[in-house]
Amino acid sequence: MPTIAPVSDLRNYGTILEKVSAGSPVYLTRNGHGVYSIRNMEDEENFQKAEAMIRLMCELNAGIRSAEKEGWVSDDELRNHFQNRRNSKK
């Protein structure tokens, strides 16, 4: 469950940081509106992994849409493409 506290509570930041735990961020407000959040590092790492997964899924979907529109590449064409790239780097 998140904790909501005014930004002015940061004067005693130790008490605010004690309230932060995995799955329970602290949201800081100014004039009743959210302006900052303090999260546990475990939550931050999970958030970054989720963002990366969403970006990957978007790229995969774009590739599928492109292939459906412009046509799929055969296995042989794909293999030849990468073999030519590898040979050109030698």
Gaussian input, Z-matrix of N, CA and C with variables (Angstrom, degrees):
# hf/3-21g

backbone

0 1
 N
 C     1     B1
 C     2     B2     1     A1
 N     3     B3     2     A2     1     D1
 C     4     B4     3     A3     2     D2
 C     5     B5     4     A4     3     D3
 N     6     B6     5     A5     4     D4
 C     7     B7     6     A6     5     D5
 C     8     B8     7     A7     6     D6
 N     9     B9     8     A8     7     D7
 C    10    B10     9     A9     8     D8
 C    11    B11    10    A10     9     D9
 N    12    B12    11    A11    10    D10
 C    13    B13    12    A12    11    D11
 C    14    B14    13    A13    12    D12
 N    15    B15    14    A14    13    D13
 C    16    B16    15    A15    14    D14
 C    17    B17    16    A16    15    D15
 N    18    B18    17    A17    16    D16
 C    19    B19    18    A18    17    D17
 C    20    B20    19    A19    18    D18
 N    21    B21    20    A20    19    D19
 C    22    B22    21    A21    20    D20
 C    23    B23    22    A22    21    D21
 N    24    B24    23    A23    22    D22
 C    25    B25    24    A24    23    D23
 C    26    B26    25    A25    24    D24
 N    27    B27    26    A26    25    D25
 C    28    B28    27    A27    26    D26
 C    29    B29    28    A28    27    D27
 N    30    B30    29    A29    28    D28
 C    31    B31    30    A30    29    D29
 C    32    B32    31    A31    30    D30
 N    33    B33    32    A32    31    D31
 C    34    B34    33    A33    32    D32
 C    35    B35    34    A34    33    D33
 N    36    B36    35    A35    34    D34
 C    37    B37    36    A36    35    D35
 C    38    B38    37    A37    36    D36
 N    39    B39    38    A38    37    D37
 C    40    B40    39    A39    38    D38
 C    41    B41    40    A40    39    D39
 N    42    B42    41    A41    40    D40
 C    43    B43    42    A42    41    D41
 C    44    B44    43    A43    42    D42
 N    45    B45    44    A44    43    D43
 C    46    B46    45    A45    44    D44
 C    47    B47    46    A46    45    D45
 N    48    B48    47    A47    46    D46
 C    49    B49    48    A48    47    D47
 C    50    B50    49    A49    48    D48
 N    51    B51    50    A50    49    D49
 C    52    B52    51    A51    50    D50
 C    53    B53    52    A52    51    D51
 N    54    B54    53    A53    52    D52
 C    55    B55    54    A54    53    D53
 C    56    B56    55    A55    54    D54
 N    57    B57    56    A56    55    D55
 C    58    B58    57    A57    56    D56
 C    59    B59    58    A58    57    D57
 N    60    B60    59    A59    58    D58
 C    61    B61    60    A60    59    D59
 C    62    B62    61    A61    60    D60
 N    63    B63    62    A62    61    D61
 C    64    B64    63    A63    62    D62
 C    65    B65    64    A64    63    D63
 N    66    B66    65    A65    64    D64
 C    67    B67    66    A66    65    D65
 C    68    B68    67    A67    66    D66
 N    69    B69    68    A68    67    D67
 C    70    B70    69    A69    68    D68
 C    71    B71    70    A70    69    D69
 N    72    B72    71    A71    70    D70
 C    73    B73    72    A72    71    D71
 C    74    B74    73    A73    72    D72
 N    75    B75    74    A74    73    D73
 C    76    B76    75    A75    74    D74
 C    77    B77    76    A76    75    D75
 N    78    B78    77    A77    76    D76
 C    79    B79    78    A78    77    D77
 C    80    B80    79    A79    78    D78
 N    81    B81    80    A80    79    D79
 C    82    B82    81    A81    80    D80
 C    83    B83    82    A82    81    D81
 N    84    B84    83    A83    82    D82
 C    85    B85    84    A84    83    D83
 C    86    B86    85    A85    84    D84
 N    87    B87    86    A86    85    D85
 C    88    B88    87    A87    86    D86
 C    89    B89    88    A88    87    D87
 N    90    B90    89    A89    88    D88
 C    91    B91    90    A90    89    D89
 C    92    B92    91    A91    90    D90
 N    93    B93    92    A92    91    D91
 C    94    B94    93    A93    92    D92
 C    95    B95    94    A94    93    D93
 N    96    B96    95    A95    94    D94
 C    97    B97    96    A96    95    D95
 C    98    B98    97    A97    96    D96
 N    99    B99    98    A98    97    D97
 C   100   B100    99    A99    98    D98
 C   101   B101   100   A100    99    D99
 N   102   B102   101   A101   100   D100
 C   103   B103   102   A102   101   D101
 C   104   B104   103   A103   102   D102
 N   105   B105   104   A104   103   D103
 C   106   B106   105   A105   104   D104
 C   107   B107   106   A106   105   D105
 N   108   B108   107   A107   106   D106
 C   109   B109   108   A108   107   D107
 C   110   B110   109   A109   108   D108
 N   111   B111   110   A110   109   D109
 C   112   B112   111   A111   110   D110
 C   113   B113   112   A112   111   D111
 N   114   B114   113   A113   112   D112
 C   115   B115   114   A114   113   D113
 C   116   B116   115   A115   114   D114
 N   117   B117   116   A116   115   D115
 C   118   B118   117   A117   116   D116
 C   119   B119   118   A118   117   D117
 N   120   B120   119   A119   118   D118
 C   121   B121   120   A120   119   D119
 C   122   B122   121   A121   120   D120
 N   123   B123   122   A122   121   D121
 C   124   B124   123   A123   122   D122
 C   125   B125   124   A124   123   D123
 N   126   B126   125   A125   124   D124
 C   127   B127   126   A126   125   D125
 C   128   B128   127   A127   126   D126
 N   129   B129   128   A128   127   D127
 C   130   B130   129   A129   128   D128
 C   131   B131   130   A130   129   D129
 N   132   B132   131   A131   130   D130
 C   133   B133   132   A132   131   D131
 C   134   B134   133   A133   132   D132
 N   135   B135   134   A134   133   D133
 C   136   B136   135   A135   134   D134
 C   137   B137   136   A136   135   D135
 N   138   B138   137   A137   136   D136
 C   139   B139   138   A138   137   D137
 C   140   B140   139   A139   138   D138
 N   141   B141   140   A140   139   D139
 C   142   B142   141   A141   140   D140
 C   143   B143   142   A142   141   D141
 N   144   B144   143   A143   142   D142
 C   145   B145   144   A144   143   D143
 C   146   B146   145   A145   144   D144
 N   147   B147   146   A146   145   D145
 C   148   B148   147   A147   146   D146
 C   149   B149   148   A148   147   D147
 N   150   B150   149   A149   148   D148
 C   151   B151   150   A150   149   D149
 C   152   B152   151   A151   150   D150
 N   153   B153   152   A152   151   D151
 C   154   B154   153   A153   152   D152
 C   155   B155   154   A154   153   D153
 N   156   B156   155   A155   154   D154
 C   157   B157   156   A156   155   D155
 C   158   B158   157   A157   156   D156
 N   159   B159   158   A158   157   D157
 C   160   B160   159   A159   158   D158
 C   161   B161   160   A160   159   D159
 N   162   B162   161   A161   160   D160
 C   163   B163   162   A162   161   D161
 C   164   B164   163   A163   162   D162
 N   165   B165   164   A164   163   D163
 C   166   B166   165   A165   164   D164
 C   167   B167   166   A166   165   D165
 N   168   B168   167   A167   166   D166
 C   169   B169   168   A168   167   D167
 C   170   B170   169   A169   168   D168
 N   171   B171   170   A170   169   D169
 C   172   B172   171   A171   170   D170
 C   173   B173   172   A172   171   D171
 N   174   B174   173   A173   172   D172
 C   175   B175   174   A174   173   D173
 C   176   B176   175   A175   174   D174
 N   177   B177   176   A176   175   D175
 C   178   B178   177   A177   176   D176
 C   179   B179   178   A178   177   D177
 N   180   B180   179   A179   178   D178
 C   181   B181   180   A180   179   D179
 C   182   B182   181   A181   180   D180
 N   183   B183   182   A182   181   D181
 C   184   B184   183   A183   182   D182
 C   185   B185   184   A184   183   D183
 N   186   B186   185   A185   184   D184
 C   187   B187   186   A186   185   D185
 C   188   B188   187   A187   186   D186
 N   189   B189   188   A188   187   D187
 C   190   B190   189   A189   188   D188
 C   191   B191   190   A190   189   D189
 N   192   B192   191   A191   190   D190
 C   193   B193   192   A192   191   D191
 C   194   B194   193   A193   192   D192
 N   195   B195   194   A194   193   D193
 C   196   B196   195   A195   194   D194
 C   197   B197   196   A196   195   D195
 N   198   B198   197   A197   196   D196
 C   199   B199   198   A198   197   D197
 C   200   B200   199   A199   198   D198
 N   201   B201   200   A200   199   D199
 C   202   B202   201   A201   200   D200
 C   203   B203   202   A202   201   D201
 N   204   B204   203   A203   202   D202
 C   205   B205   204   A204   203   D203
 C   206   B206   205   A205   204   D204
 N   207   B207   206   A206   205   D205
 C   208   B208   207   A207   206   D206
 C   209   B209   208   A208   207   D207
 N   210   B210   209   A209   208   D208
 C   211   B211   210   A210   209   D209
 C   212   B212   211   A211   210   D210
 N   213   B213   212   A212   211   D211
 C   214   B214   213   A213   212   D212
 C   215   B215   214   A214   213   D213
 N   216   B216   215   A215   214   D214
 C   217   B217   216   A216   215   D215
 C   218   B218   217   A217   216   D216
 N   219   B219   218   A218   217   D217
 C   220   B220   219   A219   218   D218
 C   221   B221   220   A220   219   D219
 N   222   B222   221   A221   220   D220
 C   223   B223   222   A222   221   D221
 C   224   B224   223   A223   222   D222
 N   225   B225   224   A224   223   D223
 C   226   B226   225   A225   224   D224
 C   227   B227   226   A226   225   D225
 N   228   B228   227   A227   226   D226
 C   229   B229   228   A228   227   D227
 C   230   B230   229   A229   228   D228
 N   231   B231   230   A230   229   D229
 C   232   B232   231   A231   230   D230
 C   233   B233   232   A232   231   D231
 N   234   B234   233   A233   232   D232
 C   235   B235   234   A234   233   D233
 C   236   B236   235   A235   234   D234
 N   237   B237   236   A236   235   D235
 C   238   B238   237   A237   236   D236
 C   239   B239   238   A238   237   D237
 N   240   B240   239   A239   238   D238
 C   241   B241   240   A240   239   D239
 C   242   B242   241   A241   240   D240
 N   243   B243   242   A242   241   D241
 C   244   B244   243   A243   242   D242
 C   245   B245   244   A244   243   D243
 N   246   B246   245   A245   244   D244
 C   247   B247   246   A246   245   D245
 C   248   B248   247   A247   246   D246
 N   249   B249   248   A248   247   D247
 C   250   B250   249   A249   248   D248
 C   251   B251   250   A250   249   D249
 N   252   B252   251   A251   250   D250
 C   253   B253   252   A252   251   D251
 C   254   B254   253   A253   252   D252
 N   255   B255   254   A254   253   D253
 C   256   B256   255   A255   254   D254
 C   257   B257   256   A256   255   D255
 N   258   B258   257   A257   256   D256
 C   259   B259   258   A258   257   D257
 C   260   B260   259   A259   258   D258
 N   261   B261   260   A260   259   D259
 C   262   B262   261   A261   260   D260
 C   263   B263   262   A262   261   D261
 N   264   B264   263   A263   262   D262
 C   265   B265   264   A264   263   D263
 C   266   B266   265   A265   264   D264
 N   267   B267   266   A266   265   D265
 C   268   B268   267   A267   266   D266
 C   269   B269   268   A268   267   D267

   B1=1.4442
   B2=1.5260
   B3=1.3328
   B4=1.4616
   B5=1.5253
   B6=1.3066
   B7=1.4578
   B8=1.5141
   B9=1.3063
   B10=1.4524
   B11=1.5154
   B12=1.3384
   B13=1.4621
   B14=1.5206
   B15=1.3339
   B16=1.4661
   B17=1.5259
   B18=1.3318
   B19=1.4602
   B20=1.5224
   B21=1.3058
   B22=1.4681
   B23=1.5269
   B24=1.3389
   B25=1.4679
   B26=1.5287
   B27=1.3373
   B28=1.4635
   B29=1.5265
   B30=1.3130
   B31=1.4720
   B32=1.5228
   B33=1.3213
   B34=1.4677
   B35=1.5379
   B36=1.3395
   B37=1.4646
   B38=1.5178
   B39=1.3081
   B40=1.4710
   B41=1.5183
   B42=1.3150
   B43=1.4777
   B44=1.5184
   B45=1.3470
   B46=1.4704
   B47=1.5199
   B48=1.3359
   B49=1.4678
   B50=1.5176
   B51=1.3037
   B52=1.4705
   B53=1.5239
   B54=1.3156
   B55=1.4688
   B56=1.5286
   B57=1.3420
   B58=1.4690
   B59=1.5211
   B60=1.3233
   B61=1.4633
   B62=1.5235
   B63=1.3186
   B64=1.4624
   B65=1.5290
   B66=1.3054
   B67=1.4596
   B68=1.5122
   B69=1.3158
   B70=1.4636
   B71=1.5358
   B72=1.3477
   B73=1.4592
   B74=1.5307
   B75=1.3130
   B76=1.4617
   B77=1.5235
   B78=1.3154
   B79=1.4537
   B80=1.5146
   B81=1.3302
   B82=1.4518
   B83=1.5274
   B84=1.3161
   B85=1.4568
   B86=1.5230
   B87=1.3170
   B88=1.4578
   B89=1.5266
   B90=1.3049
   B91=1.4681
   B92=1.5285
   B93=1.3218
   B94=1.4590
   B95=1.5182
   B96=1.3231
   B97=1.4658
   B98=1.5258
   B99=1.3315
   B100=1.4566
   B101=1.5205
   B102=1.3299
   B103=1.4624
   B104=1.5289
   B105=1.3276
   B106=1.4658
   B107=1.5253
   B108=1.3235
   B109=1.4596
   B110=1.5254
   B111=1.3071
   B112=1.4582
   B113=1.5207
   B114=1.3488
   B115=1.4607
   B116=1.5123
   B117=1.3080
   B118=1.4461
   B119=1.5306
   B120=1.3319
   B121=1.4680
   B122=1.5272
   B123=1.3075
   B124=1.4715
   B125=1.5272
   B126=1.3360
   B127=1.4617
   B128=1.5244
   B129=1.3310
   B130=1.4686
   B131=1.5217
   B132=1.3245
   B133=1.4654
   B134=1.5221
   B135=1.3311
   B136=1.4590
   B137=1.5213
   B138=1.3286
   B139=1.4562
   B140=1.5284
   B141=1.3227
   B142=1.4586
   B143=1.5217
   B144=1.3276
   B145=1.4707
   B146=1.5235
   B147=1.3307
   B148=1.4632
   B149=1.5346
   B150=1.3260
   B151=1.4660
   B152=1.5225
   B153=1.3315
   B154=1.4623
   B155=1.5279
   B156=1.3110
   B157=1.4634
   B158=1.5284
   B159=1.3128
   B160=1.4660
   B161=1.5249
   B162=1.3494
   B163=1.4688
   B164=1.5254
   B165=1.3366
   B166=1.4630
   B167=1.5251
   B168=1.3232
   B169=1.4645
   B170=1.5300
   B171=1.3315
   B172=1.4689
   B173=1.5214
   B174=1.3268
   B175=1.4660
   B176=1.5260
   B177=1.3310
   B178=1.4686
   B179=1.5228
   B180=1.3358
   B181=1.4648
   B182=1.5223
   B183=1.3354
   B184=1.4627
   B185=1.5251
   B186=1.3271
   B187=1.4604
   B188=1.5138
   B189=1.3143
   B190=1.4712
   B191=1.5209
   B192=1.3474
   B193=1.4710
   B194=1.5255
   B195=1.3353
   B196=1.4589
   B197=1.5257
   B198=1.3183
   B199=1.4677
   B200=1.5227
   B201=1.3216
   B202=1.4663
   B203=1.5258
   B204=1.3243
   B205=1.4677
   B206=1.5256
   B207=1.3434
   B208=1.4551
   B209=1.5260
   B210=1.3015
   B211=1.4540
   B212=1.5171
   B213=1.3181
   B214=1.4562
   B215=1.5139
   B216=1.2991
   B217=1.4605
   B218=1.5270
   B219=1.3181
   B220=1.4639
   B221=1.5295
   B222=1.3149
   B223=1.4725
   B224=1.5221
   B225=1.3348
   B226=1.4654
   B227=1.5263
   B228=1.3335
   B229=1.4652
   B230=1.5305
   B231=1.3070
   B232=1.4614
   B233=1.5257
   B234=1.3269
   B235=1.4642
   B236=1.5309
   B237=1.3303
   B238=1.4686
   B239=1.5210
   B240=1.2966
   B241=1.4625
   B242=1.5262
   B243=1.3310
   B244=1.4564
   B245=1.5288
   B246=1.3077
   B247=1.4694
   B248=1.5246
   B249=1.3267
   B250=1.4747
   B251=1.5233
   B252=1.3174
   B253=1.4728
   B254=1.5170
   B255=1.3425
   B256=1.4542
   B257=1.5237
   B258=1.3305
   B259=1.4702
   B260=1.5153
   B261=1.3232
   B262=1.4604
   B263=1.5265
   B264=1.3088
   B265=1.4643
   B266=1.5151
   B267=1.3302
   B268=1.4697
   B269=1.4922
   A1=108.78
   A2=118.43
   A3=119.98
   A4=111.72
   A5=114.40
   A6=122.04
   A7=107.51
   A8=117.35
   A9=121.95
   A10=107.86
   A11=115.63
   A12=120.57
   A13=108.71
   A14=117.82
   A15=119.74
   A16=110.78
   A17=115.94
   A18=121.56
   A19=110.47
   A20=117.62
   A21=120.88
   A22=112.10
   A23=117.59
   A24=120.04
   A25=112.77
   A26=117.29
   A27=119.75
   A28=112.31
   A29=117.03
   A30=118.24
   A31=109.83
   A32=115.45
   A33=121.95
   A34=107.23
   A35=115.39
   A36=119.80
   A37=113.21
   A38=117.93
   A39=120.19
   A40=111.68
   A41=116.96
   A42=119.93
   A43=110.99
   A44=116.56
   A45=119.85
   A46=110.01
   A47=116.58
   A48=120.17
   A49=112.08
   A50=118.27
   A51=121.19
   A52=111.37
   A53=116.71
   A54=121.28
   A55=112.31
   A56=117.79
   A57=121.98
   A58=109.15
   A59=115.54
   A60=120.44
   A61=107.95
   A62=116.53
   A63=120.64
   A64=108.92
   A65=115.24
   A66=120.36
   A67=113.76
   A68=117.38
   A69=120.74
   A70=109.76
   A71=116.80
   A72=119.58
   A73=111.08
   A74=115.18
   A75=121.13
   A76=106.66
   A77=117.05
   A78=122.63
   A79=108.52
   A80=115.57
   A81=120.79
   A82=109.09
   A83=115.58
   A84=120.80
   A85=111.15
   A86=114.60
   A87=122.13
   A88=105.89
   A89=116.28
   A90=122.26
   A91=111.71
   A92=115.85
   A93=121.04
   A94=115.57
   A95=117.61
   A96=121.43
   A97=109.34
   A98=116.51
   A99=121.02
   A100=111.56
   A101=117.29
   A102=121.24
   A103=113.05
   A104=118.78
   A105=121.94
   A106=109.61
   A107=114.15
   A108=119.10
   A109=107.94
   A110=115.54
   A111=122.01
   A112=105.94
   A113=115.35
   A114=120.13
   A115=110.06
   A116=114.19
   A117=122.86
   A118=108.20
   A119=118.65
   A120=121.64
   A121=112.30
   A122=117.69
   A123=120.82
   A124=109.82
   A125=116.67
   A126=120.54
   A127=111.13
   A128=116.31
   A129=120.67
   A130=110.62
   A131=117.86
   A132=121.21
   A133=110.65
   A134=117.51
   A135=120.97
   A136=111.03
   A137=117.15
   A138=121.84
   A139=110.01
   A140=117.57
   A141=121.00
   A142=111.59
   A143=117.19
   A144=120.42
   A145=110.54
   A146=117.12
   A147=121.38
   A148=110.31
   A149=117.52
   A150=120.99
   A151=110.72
   A152=116.90
   A153=121.21
   A154=110.24
   A155=117.30
   A156=121.01
   A157=110.44
   A158=117.16
   A159=120.76
   A160=110.20
   A161=117.01
   A162=119.92
   A163=110.70
   A164=116.85
   A165=120.94
   A166=110.90
   A167=116.76
   A168=120.50
   A169=111.05
   A170=117.55
   A171=121.10
   A172=110.88
   A173=116.49
   A174=120.48
   A175=111.09
   A176=117.01
   A177=120.15
   A178=110.91
   A179=116.93
   A180=120.42
   A181=111.26
   A182=117.28
   A183=120.56
   A184=109.92
   A185=117.27
   A186=121.37
   A187=112.42
   A188=116.06
   A189=119.90
   A190=110.31
   A191=116.92
   A192=119.79
   A193=110.64
   A194=116.67
   A195=120.85
   A196=110.69
   A197=116.31
   A198=120.48
   A199=111.05
   A200=116.94
   A201=119.54
   A202=110.93
   A203=116.85
   A204=121.54
   A205=111.40
   A206=116.45
   A207=120.86
   A208=113.55
   A209=117.68
   A210=121.26
   A211=112.22
   A212=114.95
   A213=121.63
   A214=109.86
   A215=117.00
   A216=123.43
   A217=107.49
   A218=116.23
   A219=119.40
   A220=110.03
   A221=115.20
   A222=120.68
   A223=111.26
   A224=115.79
   A225=120.04
   A226=111.22
   A227=117.81
   A228=120.88
   A229=110.26
   A230=116.06
   A231=120.60
   A232=110.95
   A233=116.09
   A234=121.16
   A235=110.17
   A236=117.04
   A237=120.60
   A238=111.37
   A239=117.45
   A240=121.41
   A241=110.96
   A242=116.11
   A243=119.32
   A244=112.62
   A245=117.79
   A246=119.34
   A247=110.36
   A248=116.84
   A249=120.29
   A250=110.62
   A251=117.42
   A252=120.04
   A253=110.88
   A254=116.05
   A255=120.11
   A256=110.69
   A257=116.89
   A258=121.10
   A259=111.92
   A260=118.05
   A261=120.43
   A262=112.21
   A263=118.13
   A264=122.06
   A265=112.15
   A266=116.96
   A267=119.96
   A268=111.29
   D1=126.51
   D2=-179.20
   D3=-70.65
   D4=154.01
   D5=175.10
   D6=-107.30
   D7=138.19
   D8=178.01
   D9=-115.19
   D10=128.93
   D11=-177.28
   D12=-144.58
   D13=150.45
   D14=176.04
   D15=-72.10
   D16=152.29
   D17=179.83
   D18=-57.24
   D19=-33.03
   D20=-178.31
   D21=-60.55
   D22=-21.79
   D23=176.98
   D24=-66.55
   D25=-12.59
   D26=179.42
   D27=-67.57
   D28=-14.00
   D29=175.28
   D30=-56.67
   D31=-34.31
   D32=175.80
   D33=-110.12
   D34=64.45
   D35=-171.63
   D36=-60.62
   D37=-25.96
   D38=179.46
   D39=-60.53
   D40=-41.40
   D41=-179.95
   D42=-68.49
   D43=-34.28
   D44=177.62
   D45=-68.19
   D46=-45.33
   D47=-177.53
   D48=-65.24
   D49=-28.73
   D50=177.19
   D51=-65.14
   D52=-25.65
   D53=-178.22
   D54=-82.32
   D55=-13.45
   D56=-179.28
   D57=-82.16
   D58=130.33
   D59=174.33
   D60=-150.75
   D61=169.64
   D62=-179.99
   D63=-59.98
   D64=127.36
   D65=-179.76
   D66=80.94
   D67=2.08
   D68=-178.25
   D69=-139.78
   D70=80.49
   D71=179.86
   D72=-75.74
   D73=167.14
   D74=173.62
   D75=-111.17
   D76=126.53
   D77=176.70
   D78=-101.79
   D79=128.05
   D80=-179.95
   D81=-101.78
   D82=137.13
   D83=-176.72
   D84=-117.98
   D85=156.60
   D86=172.30
   D87=-134.23
   D88=122.95
   D89=-176.71
   D90=53.99
   D91=36.77
   D92=176.38
   D93=81.32
   D94=2.23
   D95=-179.90
   D96=-113.96
   D97=137.39
   D98=179.60
   D99=-63.94
   D100=132.99
   D101=178.53
   D102=-127.90
   D103=-26.72
   D104=-178.09
   D105=-144.23
   D106=159.91
   D107=170.59
   D108=-136.06
   D109=147.81
   D110=175.80
   D111=-119.91
   D112=120.04
   D113=-177.25
   D114=-120.00
   D115=154.87
   D116=171.97
   D117=-66.87
   D118=146.87
   D119=-179.01
   D120=-59.76
   D121=-33.88
   D122=177.43
   D123=-61.30
   D124=-43.77
   D125=177.51
   D126=-64.26
   D127=-39.50
   D128=179.87
   D129=-63.75
   D130=-43.34
   D131=178.88
   D132=-63.65
   D133=-41.66
   D134=177.57
   D135=-63.85
   D136=-38.66
   D137=178.33
   D138=-63.64
   D139=-44.15
   D140=179.64
   D141=-65.26
   D142=-38.37
   D143=176.91
   D144=-64.34
   D145=-41.35
   D146=179.20
   D147=-64.27
   D148=-41.42
   D149=177.36
   D150=-61.07
   D151=-44.40
   D152=179.72
   D153=-63.59
   D154=-39.41
   D155=179.66
   D156=-65.71
   D157=-39.99
   D158=178.61
   D159=-64.48
   D160=-43.59
   D161=177.75
   D162=-60.90
   D163=-42.91
   D164=179.25
   D165=-62.07
   D166=-45.23
   D167=-179.89
   D168=-63.18
   D169=-37.59
   D170=177.12
   D171=-63.70
   D172=-43.44
   D173=178.78
   D174=-65.21
   D175=-41.54
   D176=178.45
   D177=-63.59
   D178=-42.06
   D179=178.16
   D180=-64.39
   D181=-38.72
   D182=177.27
   D183=-63.35
   D184=-40.27
   D185=177.57
   D186=-63.92
   D187=-41.15
   D188=179.01
   D189=-65.63
   D190=-43.87
   D191=178.77
   D192=-62.07
   D193=-40.85
   D194=178.79
   D195=-63.20
   D196=-44.61
   D197=-179.43
   D198=-64.43
   D199=-38.62
   D200=179.67
   D201=-68.63
   D202=-31.48
   D203=-179.04
   D204=-81.56
   D205=-46.44
   D206=-172.52
   D207=-101.51
   D208=-8.83
   D209=179.72
   D210=104.50
   D211=150.04
   D212=-178.51
   D213=-84.61
   D214=155.65
   D215=176.92
   D216=-95.72
   D217=136.58
   D218=-179.39
   D219=-73.48
   D220=162.60
   D221=178.25
   D222=-58.79
   D223=-42.51
   D224=-178.68
   D225=-64.98
   D226=-41.04
   D227=179.11
   D228=-63.44
   D229=-41.56
   D230=179.68
   D231=-64.12
   D232=-46.45
   D233=179.95
   D234=-61.65
   D235=-45.10
   D236=179.62
   D237=-63.30
   D238=-40.22
   D239=179.45
   D240=-57.61
   D241=-49.68
   D242=-177.83
   D243=-73.12
   D244=-31.00
   D245=174.89
   D246=-66.57
   D247=-40.41
   D248=178.57
   D249=-65.64
   D250=-39.46
   D251=177.99
   D252=-63.92
   D253=-43.22
   D254=-179.87
   D255=-64.20
   D256=-42.38
   D257=-179.82
   D258=-67.40
   D259=-34.23
   D260=-178.51
   D261=-72.66
   D262=-19.87
   D263=179.61
   D264=-85.06
   D265=-13.70
   D266=-178.24
   D267=-79.63

